[in-house]
Amino acid sequence: MTPQPRELQELVRTLHQQGTPWLPSGLGSRLDWGPPSPMELVLSCRELNGVIEHSPGDFTVRVRAGTPLLEVQAALAQHRQWLAIDMPWGSGPSDLTKTTGASSGSIGGLVARGLAGGYRQRYLGIRDQLIGISLIRADGVEAKAGGKVVKNVAGYDLMRLLAGSWGSLGLITELNLRTLPIPPGRLGLWIQGDLTPLAELGRWLLNSSLSPERIDWWRPAPGPLGLVVSLASISRQTLNEQLLCLQEKTAAMGLASTPLEAEALAELEADGRGVEGRGEEARGASAGAGWLLRLGLRSSEARALLASPSLEGFSLVLGAGSGLGYAWCDKHSATAMPAYRVEALRRLCTELGGYLNVLKQPPTSRIPAWLDTPARPMVEAIKRQFDPKQQLARGRLPGVQPLP
């Protein structure tokens, strides 16, 4: 169902009165991620779109939840600003002349999934960009949290509850977000070598004064493991000095490095979100993924994960600072990737104090999308408060293992 904005609240009230289960959705670009939903009724916010208000001087933007991320970035770019977040995994080309923006997903869906990429190394994650949120509860009541300015601390921090909730707590309708100036200059470095010196370089970078935008472990499959470093500054001279410093450090450690201008860096970043066939939106999104895994662990444990044979055959992007990332293989390679390999990788992540979520898997596999977390009782208690009838996103409550 794709109601008009004026119809949305009344429709939710009707569904509540009838006790009808339903699944909140933005543009529907990632409905196949995570646990399969037993619900047939999907409520789309596709018509709930557009930038409501942009205050360049305050560096804030108010936007409807169904607006494609690319449209938000294009509107902000007119004022030399942007949302300092990565395009989500599976996004198609970022050139607005080549895509409608559907593969990038909606801004509301981005928040509901809690997606964040390598840019969080410098700019933090999507939930940290939120300064205000509006939603419709399961009973049709409108609710708000936060405000319109950055220094707003009034009320309960519901925004962080909604970020990563997978639509299980309410339907996000509007968002107030923090914006930043677009960096005038950007350069990158692709660094390759043995794991030990690469890990040492990663630790040095995390403690250095260079403050890169991203420091990502990156490995195509098949291909060598390396680090992708992105630098940004208002001064080209400063960028060149930082790049030279980094190149001297890598050379001293016996590592090979390849400088990347902004365009080449963007292409490498696109490869790192699984884009197939540049310029073809249909090959963006995650249409070509057979396995798509979301990983999280302490950054200090990344080396043990990267050295494991369990990762063989997977492409990988993992934040060196955050320990968050993705592993995947396309649908052609997935037939040669048995489910027990994914289960072994999940056990390893758990042993290292982290987790592994299965976002996509071949039709013949039946691995739980995620397992119970220690916080399951609290998660379920919050769910009962927001959705007593258990109508929203049944089987998709993060932190609670879905029923087989």
C-alpha positions, -999 to 999 in steps of 0.1 A, spaced: 0 0 0 13 34 -10 -10 60 7 -9 97 3 7 116 33 -27 129 44 -41 93 45 -12 78 64 -22 84 100 -58 73 95 -47 42 77 -24 32 106 -52 38 131 -75 15 110 -49 -12 109 -45 -10 147 -82 -13 153 -84 -43 130 -53 -59 146 -37 -63 112 0 -69 110 20 -47 87 55 -39 76 68 -3 74 87 5 42 104 33 25 112 27 -12 112 -11 -8 148 -14 -20 159 -36 8 128 -55 19 146 -88 11 173 -81 37 172 -99 70 145 -123 82 118 -131 57 87 -114 68 55 -135 71 34 -103 65 19 -96 31 8 -60 39 36 -36 33 30 1 40 52 23 18 63 59 25 72 64 -11 47 94 -14 61 109 18 90 126 2 107 159 -3 130 183 16 107 204 39 133 229 52 170 234 48 188 260 70 223 263 55 234 288 82 224 264 110 236 233 91 204 215 95 178 199 71 143 187 77 132 160 53 103 135 48 112 99 55 104 85 20 129 109 2 156 91 -17 190 97 -1 204 109 -35 177 135 -37 186 148 -2 222 150 -11 215 168 -44 194 194 -26 221 200 0 248 201 -27 232 233 -41 244 250 -9 278 231 -9 266 209 20 260 172 25 249 145 49 282 131 60 272 94 55 281 67 31 258 55 4 244 23 18 257 -11 6 243 -20 -28 236 15 -39 238 21 -77 257 50 -93 255 83 -76 251 103 -108 216 117 -106 214 117 -144 217 79 -144 195 69 -116 162 78 -99 179 72 -65 158 41 -57 188 19 -52 202 42 -26 170 38 -6 151 64 14 165 84 42 140 69 66 149 34 56 186 43 61 178 53 97 155 23 103 182 -1 92 209 18 111 232 17 81 266 33 83 297 30 62 334 39 64 327 77 67 317 71 104 355 70 111 354 108 109 318 118 110 302 91 132 271 71 122 236 80 109 221 80 144 247 106 153 235 129 125 199 129 139 187 159 158 150 153 156 125 126 145 88 123 139 70 90 138 36 73 138 32 47 165 15 14 159 -18 28 173 -17 58 149 -6 84 174 20 108 162 51 113 183 83 134 181 117 135 197 146 159 196 143 192 178 154 214 149 188 226 163 220 207 170 222 217 207 189 201 216 188 177 246 151 179 256 131 147 262 140 110 260 165 100 233 140 81 212 160 88 181 186 61 189 159 36 197 144 41 162 179 40 145 184 3 137 149 -8 148 140 -23 113 105 -7 115 96 -27 146 88 3 169 70 27 146 68 43 112 93 71 107 78 101 89 102 130 92 138 136 102 159 165 112 195 160 104 228 177 108 246 188 76 283 196 70 301 216 43 312 195 13 350 191 15 365 210 -15 393 184 -19 395 147 -14 424 122 -21 428 85 -13 454 59 -9 451 21 -16 477 3 5 486 -34 0 510 -58 18 512 -84 45 486 -84 72 510 -77 101 524 -44 88 489 -34 75 475 -39 109 503 -19 124 497 9 99 460 8 108 467 13 145 491 41 137 465 59 115 438 56 142 461 73 167 476 99 143 466 135 137 457 129 101 420 123 109 411 105 76 375 103 65 377 65 62 402 38 71 387 6 57 399 -29 54 390 -38 18 394 -71 -1 378 -80 -34 374 -117 -40 396 -130 -54 421 -103 -46 446 -91 -21 438 -76 13 445 -39 17 436 -6 34 416 22 17 423 56 32 403 87 23 416 122 32 396 154 29 406 190 35 397 226 23 433 229 12 449 210 -17 483 217 -2 473 202 31 459 171 13 492 167 -6 512 170 26 490 144 44 493 121 15 530 124 13 533 117 51 512 86 47 532 74 16 565 78 35 551 58 64 538 30 42 571 28 23 591 26 56 569 -3 66 575 -22 33 540 -16 20 529 -7 -15 506 23 -20 487 37 -49 475 74 -47 439 79 -58 424 111 -71 388 119 -61 372 101 -91 393 69 -87 386 69 -50 349 71 -57 351 41 -81 370 21 -54 343 31 -28 316 19 -52 333 -15 -56 333 -16 -18 296 -14 -17 291 -43 -41 281 -22 -72 281 -43 -104 280 -28 -138 287 9 -132 258 30 -147 232 3 -144 209 9 -115 195 -26 -118 229 -40 -109 231 -17 -80 210 -24 -49 218 -60 -37 203 -77 -67 235 -96 -75 243 -107 -39 240 -143 -30 254 -139 5 254 -105 22 267 -105 58 269 -76 82 298 -79 106 306 -62 139 335 -67 163 361 -48 183 386 -32 160 414 -48 180 401 -82 169 400 -74 132 434 -89 125 422 -123 139 391 -122 117 411 -111 86 436 -140 91 409 -166 93 403 -190 64 366 -186 70 367 -154 50 381 -171 19 358 -165 -11 341 -134 4 346 -98 -6 350 -76 24 348 -40 36 355 -35 73 360 -2 92 395 -3 108 382 20 136 346 9 140 350 -28 134 317 -27 114 314 -38 78 301 -62 52 312 -95 36 295 -108 5 297 -130 -26 276 -126 -57 248 -150 -66 271 -169 -91 297 -176 -63 271 -183 -37 263 -218 -50 299 -227 -41 297 -211 -6 280 -237 16 260 -225 46 283 -241 71 311 -217 60 288 -188 70 280 -205 103 317 -210 110 323 -173 103 295 -164 127 310 -185 154 344 -168 149 328 -133 152 310 -144 184 342 -158 199 359 -125 191 332 -106 210 313 -95 179 283 -106 158 273 -116 123 239 -108 108 228 -125 76 211 -99 54 209 -120 22 213 -157 16 206 -182 -12 170 -195 -13 182 -230 -3 197 -217 30 179 -212 63 204 -195 86 188 -172 111 194 -135 101 206 -128 137 208 -145 170 196 -135 205 216 -108 222 222 -105 259 198 -75 258 169 -95 245 147 -90 276 151 -53 274 145 -53 236 113 -72 240 101 -49 268 106 -19 247 88 -36 218 58 -42 241 56 -6 251 57 7 215 36 -21 199 15 -40 224 -4 -59 197 29 -70 180 17 -57 146 48 -41 133 75 -60 114 68 -94 130 98 -117 130 122 -87 124 129 -75 159 167 -69 161 184 -88 189 157 -115 190 164 -146 169 135 -151 144 115 -182 147 123 -209 121 
